[in-house]
Amino acid sequence: MKKNQMLIRTFVLWIIPLVLTFNTGCGIKIKPNLLFSNHQEKKDGRAEEEKNQIVSLAGWNAQTFFDAVTTGTEYSDFTNSSKWTTEKYKKRLDKLCEVMSLLNADVIVLEEIENEAVVQDIANRLTDGAWSKKKGWQYACFAKEEGSAIGCAVFSRYEIKNLKVHSLDICVHKNAQPSGRPIMQLTVCPGEKEFELFVNHWKSKSGGEEETEVWRDWQEAVLAHRVKSVLSNERSVVMCGDFNRSAEDFIPFEEDFSVRDKANLLLRDFNFDGDKAGVKIYSPWFTEEGKFLTEIGSYFYDGGWERIDNFFFAGKIEVCQFQPVAEPPVADENSIPQGYKVYTDSGCSDHLPLKCIISI
C-alpha cells in the first residue's frame, strides 16, 4: 500500500545564451513599439529613481503553441494534418514574434509553449533586424514536466541564471494528482541589482473549479515557500504567469506600507493557519482604494472578464506602469482577446498579454 506523502521536487537546470540561426528568408522585421504606447523610456528625474534600474516585463499565455512535428503529446487539433500543417505553424510563429516585437519588453514570459524547438524557432525569427545585442533577446530558457504537452519559456535581454524547477508529487488525496506545469525559478541580472523571477502556470479549472482548487492551493504553497526563502536573503521577487485564479480570489491583505514595500495580497504557504502569516505580495491589478485598475482583465470567459494572468511583486520593487495589452492583433475593437482557431488559422490567443515597467 502506498503511504500518504507529499514531495516537492526541485531540479537545477543550465541556462545558456541562445544559439541563433540567421535566416532572412523566413524572419520578420523588428517593428517599433506600437502596443503599450504610453511606455516612457526616460526616468522622471527623482533622485531615488536615478539610482534604480528600469526593467520592462511582459507575460502572455500563447494558447497551445505547438510546432508541426507530432510527438504524441499534442492536443487532438494539432495532430490532424488536414487541420494543422507546417505552413500554418510558420504563419502562427511569425504572428507570435510580431506581437513579442511590438511588446518590446526586456523580459518576456510565455506560457503554453510545446518544447525547446519552438523556443529556438522563436529566437531565430526575432534575430532578423536585431543585430544589436541591446535590441535582441540573448537569453532564453524553457521547462515542462516530462510527458506534458506544454511548458513555459522566458526570453530576456539580460543575463538569466540559476534556473530551478519546482514540482509536486502529492499522494495525500483520494483523487490522483493531475499532470501540471512546474514553477520555474530563475535570476534575472539587469545590472548590479538582480531579482528572482518565478514563472507559473497553475492547474486549469478543467474538471470543475471546486474539484481542481486543491491543486492550485498546493501550487500556491510551493510558490509561497520558495518566495519566503528568497525574501529571507533580502532579494526582490517578481512572480508572473497564468495562475488560473483571478486576482480578486487571492486572500487580501489590508495594511499600509511604504511605496516600495506595499502589499495588498497574501500567499498561503504550507503552515498557513488563517492568522495572516502568509507571504505579503503586491498585485498591480488593484488601486490603493482596492478597486480594479482597469475595466478589462486578461481573459474573457462566459461574457465576463477574469484576471487569471498576473504579475505579483515582493521586496524592493516599485511598479511604474501596468496594464493588459488590448490592441490589434491580439484583441478586437472591444478589447476582447482573439483566440487562435486551427481551422481558419486566425487569431492569436484567448489571453491578453500583460506588460509592466518596474524599478528595482
N, C-alpha and C positions, 0 to 999 in steps of 0.2 A: 504494500500500500504506500502510495506517495504521501510523504509528510507535507503538511501545510508549510509554505515558505514564501518568502519574498526576497528577491535578489536584485540588486542594482548592478548591472554590468557596465563597466567603463572601458572603452578601448581608446588607445592613443594612436593617432594616425599621422603620417607625414604630410606636410604641405610643401609643394614646390612651385616655383613660378611656372606659368603656362608655357608649353612649347607650342608656338603659333605657326601655322602653315598659311602662308600668304597666297591667296587665290583671288585675283581681282575679277575673275570671270563670274564668281558667284557671290561676291560680297555686296554689302550695301554701304553707301556713303554715309559717314557720320554727319548728322544734321544738327543745326543749332537747337538749343533747348527751347521748345515751344510749350511743352507741358510745364505746369507749375511756374508760370511766367512771373510770379512775384518773388522768385528766388533772388535774393540780393547777395552778390559775392562779397561786397565790401562790408567791413565791420562798421559799427555805429559810433566808434570813437571813444567808447567808455574805457577808462584805464584798465579795468579788470578784463574786458574783452580782448584788449591788445595782447594780454599775456596768454590767452587761451587759443586752442586750436579749433577751427571751424570745420565740421565734417558734415557732409550731406549723406543721407541714408534713404534707401528705398526698399520696400518689401512688396512682393507680389506672388499670389498663387496663380501659376501659369496654366492651370487646369489640364491635367492629364497630358503632359507634353511627352509623347512617345516618338521614338525615331522610326525608321522604316524597316528595321530588322526585327524579325519575330524571334523571341527567345522563350516564349511560353508563359510569361507572367503578365503580358499586356491585357488590358481590358478588351472585351469582345469587339468593340467598334474599330479597334486598331489591329485586328488580325485578319480581317476580310479584305483581300486585295482589291475587290471592286469598290470598297469604300475608302480605304486608306492606302495611298500609294507614295512612292518616293517623291514624285512631283509635288504632292500635297504637303509632304513633310518639309521639303525645301522652301515652299512658299510660306508655310507657317513659321519656319525658322527665321526667314527674312523679316516677317512681321514682328516676331518677338524681339529680334535685335533692333528693329526700328524703334520700338517702344522703349527698350533699355537705353538707346542713344538719346531719345527725347527726354527721358527721365534724368539722364546725365548726373546720376548720383555717384559719390565717391565709393560707396559700398552698396551693392545690390544683392538682395536675398530673394531667391526664387524657390517656391515650393512646387511639388508635383512634377519634378524632372525625372525622366526614366533612369538615366545612367551617366557614367563618365563620358561616354561617346558623345552624348548630346551636349555636355558641358564643353567638350573640345570643339564641336561644330559651332556653338555659340561664340566661342573665343575666336575662331578663325574668321567668322563673318565680321566681328567687331573690329578686327585689325584694319580693315580697309579704310584708308583716310585717317588713321590714328597712329601715325608713325612716332609721334611724341609720346614718351612714357607717361607724361603728366595727363594725357588725354585717355590713354588706354587703361584697361583693367588687367594689370600684370599678374595678379594672383587670383587663384580660384580653388575651391575645394568642394567636395561632394560626399554625401553619406546617405546610406539607406540600410535597412535590415536585409539580411540575406533572404532571398526568395520573395521579397516585396516587389511590387510593381513600380513604385515611385519613391523618390527621396527628395532631399533639399540640396541646393547649391548656393555658394556665396562667390561673388565676383568683387574684387577690390582693387582700387588704385594704390592702396597702401599695403605694406607687407602684412601678411597674416601668418600666425604661427600657433603652435601648441594645440592643434585640433584634437579634441576628445569627443567621443560619442557616448551618451548615457542611455542605456536601455533597461527595461524592467522585465523580470521573469517572475510572474506572480502566480502562486498556487494556493491562494487562501480563499478563493471564491468558488461557488458552485459551478458557475459558467467559466469555460476556458478563456484564457486571455486571447483577445483577437490580435491579428497582425497590426503592427503600428510602426511609427517612424521614431528613430532615436532623437534625443535632444542633442544638438551639436553645440559644443563649447569651443571657442577659439579666441585668440588675442589679436586685436587689430592695432597696428602701430602707425598712426598718422604723423608722429613726431616724437618729442620727448615724453609726451603723455600718451599712455596706451589705455585701451578699455577692453573689457571682456564682452564678447558677443555670444548670446545664446539664441540659437535658431530652433524654432518649434513648429511642428505640425501635429497637433493633438488628434486623438481619435475623433472621427466624424460622428454625427448623430444617426448615421445609417444603422438600423436595427432598433431605433427608438431612442429619444432624447434621455428619458429617465433610465432606461436599461444600460445606456453607454456612459452615463455620467460618472460612474465609478472609475472608469479607465482614465477619464480626463482628470479626476481628482488625484489619481496616482501620479499622472504626469506633472500636475501642479506641485505635488510634494517633492518630486525629484528636482524640478526646477528651483523651488524654494530652497531645498537643501544645498544645491550647488551654488546658488546666488549668495546664500548666507556665508558660505565658505569664502567666496571671493571678497565679499564686503569686509570680512574679518581682517583681510590683508589690505584694507583701505584702497581698494581698486574700484573704479567706476564700471557700471554694468549697463548694457543695452540688451533687452530681450525683444524678439520680434517673431513674426510668423502668423500662421493660421492656427488659432487656438480652438476653433470650433466652439468657442464660448464667447458670447458677446461681452463687451467691456463692462456693461452695467450688471452683469451676472457674477462678477467677482465681488469679493467682500469689500465694502467701502471702508476707508479709514479717514476719520474726521479729526484732524488736529493741525494747527498752524505750524508751518515750517518756514525756514528762510527760503528765499527764491531758489537757491542752489541745492537745497536739501528737502524740498517739499515732497509730500507723498499723499495720495488720495485712495490707494487700494492696498489690500493685504494679500500676500501669497501664503497659503497654508502649507506648512511643512509636515513631516511625519508626526511631530509631537504637538501639533496644534490642538488646543482643547477649548477654543472658544473665548479665550481671555485676551484676544487681540495680541497674541505673542508671535504672530507670523512675521514675514519679511515685508517691510514697508516699501512700496514701489509707487511710481508716478505714471499715470496714463494721460497723454495729451488729448484724448478724446473729450475730456471734461474741462469746463471753465472753472474758475475759482468759486463760482456760485453753485457748482455741481450740475450744471446743465451741459447738454451736448455742444461741443464746439461748432459742429456743422450739422445741417439738417440731413444730409445724406450720410450713409455709412459706407461700408466696403463691399457688402454682399446684399443683394436684393432677392428676397425669398417670400413667396406667397403674398405678394403685394406690400411688403414692408421691408424696411432697412434693418440690417444687422451689422454689428461691429465686431465680427469674429476675427478679423485681421487686426493685429495690434502692434504697437511699439510701447514697451514699458521701460522705465529707467530707474536706476538706483545709484546712489553715490554722487560724486561731484560732477553732475552733468546738468546743463541748462538747455532746455528746448527752446530754440529761437523761432522755428516755424514748424507747422504740422498740418497736413490735410490729405484727404483722399484725392487722387487724380481722376477727374471725371470729364475728360475731353476726348474727342475722336483721336485715334481709332479705338480706344478702349471702352468708350461709352457713347450712348446716343444723345439726342438733344435734351432728353430728360435726365441725364446723368446716370442712366441705368447701364450697368456693365453688359457688354455684348459677348455672351458666351460663345465658345468655339463649337461649330457644328461640322462633323465629319462629312455628312452627305453633301452639303453645299460649300464646304471649305470656306466658311465665313465666320466672322467674329474673332475675338482674341481670347478672352477668358471670362468666366462668370464672376470673377472678383475684380474689384478696382485696385490698382496699385496705391500704396501709401508712400508719401515722401515727407521727410522731416529734415531739419537742419539743427544740429546741436553744437554746443560749445563745451569743450572739456578742459 
